[in-house]
Every structure is written in structure tokens, then in C-alpha cells.
Amino acid sequence: MPTILITGANRGIGLALARSYVRDGWRVFATSRKPDKSPIEGIETLALDLTCPASIKVLKLKLADIPIDILWNNAGVYLDKNQALEQVDNHDWLRSFEVNCIAPIRIAEALVENVILSERKVIAFTTSKMSSLAGNGVGAYAYRSSKTALNMAVRCFEQDHKAQGISCLLLHPGHVRTDMGGPEGAIDIDTSVTGMRKLVDQINPTSRTEMSRGIFDYDGSNIPW
Ligand SMILES: NC(=O)c1ccc[n+]([C@@H]2O[C@H](COP(=O)([O-])OP(=O)(O)OC[C@H]3O[C@@H](n4cnc5c(N)ncnc54)[C@H](OP(=O)(O)O)[C@@H]3O)[C@@H](O)[C@H]2O)c1
């Protein structure tokens, strides 16, 4: 039975991913800050505050020696939504970097041995189209810059672990109707999850190099850096 660990899996896209994989017979670890109850039968919930190093350490110890086929760094924050630069608090900007860029890499670092032990050896990172330097977006300084930084950090992490056969993927889920995306989102959660799974689930050693270049939209199209 393949195993996946998904961060931020108590709501939004993360929860839908967990539901989808458990339905398909995967062993699913769903992390959240307050895992008081299992959202769905079969899902194993684990506590994880992304920005707390002690919390990451405890998670690492709990999962020792368990192979993880897909580690999906999904959790994220969009603290400066609809804010102009003058409204963005420095604390929120730093917090965005902490949650969106530093934490996913620290989690990947902590669980890399679990991924190496697995057959698929995939680490997926949910970034955003808003991170693209080639895009012409405006505003959202904290969110955009934290996700652009994530893209670079992922490329560094991948280079560091090339020899171990790990595939690192950067995925844009689309503009999705969640708490973050809002009701104005272009697609529903299931469309996003189905699309991203098509990309992630087909990763094998031969598709590795191709998938490792660039950011992939949920529909499989390539988003320029
Ligand atoms: N929705 C979109 O249109 C869209 C577009 C592009 C990219 N994305 C990306 O897709 C991912 C999922 O987004 P979503 O729309 O599902 O967002 P969401 O509904 O707001 O859910 C965000 C998740 O991240 C978790 N999280 C935030 N800070 C955390 C922390 N410090 N420790 C642990 N968990 C934390 C939240 O947990 P709590 O419940 O504890 O807060 C929640 O589970 C994010 O990385 C986001 O940037 C979304």
C-alpha cells in the first residue's frame, strides 16, 4: 500500500487530497495544527505546526522508518490578500516566508529519509502561479515573494538530493474555491485535486527530469518561472 503525507490537511485542498488518496486505498497521514478528530475514516491525523521546529522534530520521530511515497507540502498562508504595499505588516511578510518557503523545506529535510525508503520518492510542493516572475501580476508582495522563494529553495533541495532519485514537483492548484481562494475562484476543489493527482501519480524514474523543470498548473500546462 503506497503512503502519502499531506500538510494542512484539515481543510481546503489538503483535506480534499487526503480524502481522494484514502478513497484509492493509500495509507494517508494528514497533518494539521489541531488534529482533534479524524476527518474521515482511514486517515491518520498527526499534529504539525509548520513553523515550530519542535513540532517537526516530533513528527520525524513518530514516522521513523515509515516509507513515504509522496510527501505533499500543501499548507500555506496568504496573509496580504487584497492589501496594498503600505498595508502589509512586516510581521505578516516574514510569517509568509516562514510558512510558505522555509517550513516546506524544513519538513522535506526532516522526512527525506522516509521518502528515500519509498518506491515513488516524490516530494510535491504547492506553490502558486502568483510566484511566476514572468507573470505580470501586481500586489500581494508577501505572498508572491514567499512562493517565488519557495520555488528556488525547492530547486536547491532537488539538486542536493538528485543522487537519491527524489522527484521534487512544484504545482499550482489553480484558482480554487477554498477559504484562501474565495468564492470567486475559477474551479472547485475536486477539479484541482483530480488535475494535480494526474501529474503527481504518474511520476516514475523516467518522467522525473521532465517533471522537475518548471511549475505545473493543475491541468498539466507549464507555467514559466
Ligand atoms: N486556493 C487557491 O486558489 C490557491 C491558489 C494558488 C495556490 N494555493 C496554495 O494551495 C495550498 C492550499 O491552499 P487552500 O486554498 O487549501 O488554503 P486554505 O483553505 O486556507 O488552507 C490552508 C491550510 O494550511 C494550513 N496552515 C496554515 N498555516 C499553518 C501552520 N503554521 N501550520 C500548519 N498548518 C498551517 C491551514 O491550517 P489551519 O486550519 O490550522 O489554519 C490549512 O489547513 C496553499 O499552499 C496555497 O498557497 C491556493
The ligand as an ORCA input file, in Angstrom:
! r2SCAN-3c Opt
* xyz 0 1
  N      -6.945     28.326     -3.226
  C      -6.261     28.845     -4.236
  O      -6.847     29.465     -5.152
  C      -4.780     28.673     -4.318
  C      -4.110     29.178     -5.448
  C      -2.731     29.004     -5.548
  C      -2.042     28.321     -4.554
  N      -2.717     27.846     -3.462
  C      -1.941     27.122     -2.452
  O      -2.571     25.883     -2.168
  C      -2.294     25.484     -0.811
  C      -3.597     25.129     -0.107
  O      -4.444     26.250     -0.188
  P      -6.001     26.233      0.245
  O      -6.710     27.049     -0.759
  O      -6.450     24.862      0.555
  O      -5.911     27.101      1.595
  P      -6.765     27.090      2.947
  O      -8.121     26.555      2.704
  O      -6.598     28.449      3.508
  O      -5.956     26.017      3.850
  C      -4.645     26.296      4.255
  C      -4.137     25.149      5.088
  O      -2.799     25.452      5.527
  C      -2.736     25.234      6.933
  N      -1.740     26.065      7.623
  C      -1.527     27.378      7.518
  N      -0.559     27.765      8.360
  C      -0.148     26.661      9.021
  C       0.822     26.390     10.035
  N       1.598     27.340     10.576
  N       0.973     25.114     10.470
  C       0.205     24.127      9.977
  N      -0.725     24.313      9.022
  C      -0.898     25.564      8.550
  C      -4.151     25.583      7.423
  O      -4.331     25.059      8.728
  P      -5.260     25.834      9.837
  O      -6.672     25.371      9.587
  O      -4.704     25.383     11.137
  O      -5.084     27.308      9.596
  C      -4.982     24.899      6.345
  O      -5.074     23.515      6.592
  C      -1.547     26.662     -0.180
  O      -0.164     26.423     -0.207
  C      -1.873     27.832     -1.106
  O      -0.904     28.847     -1.082
  C      -4.054     28.003     -3.317
*
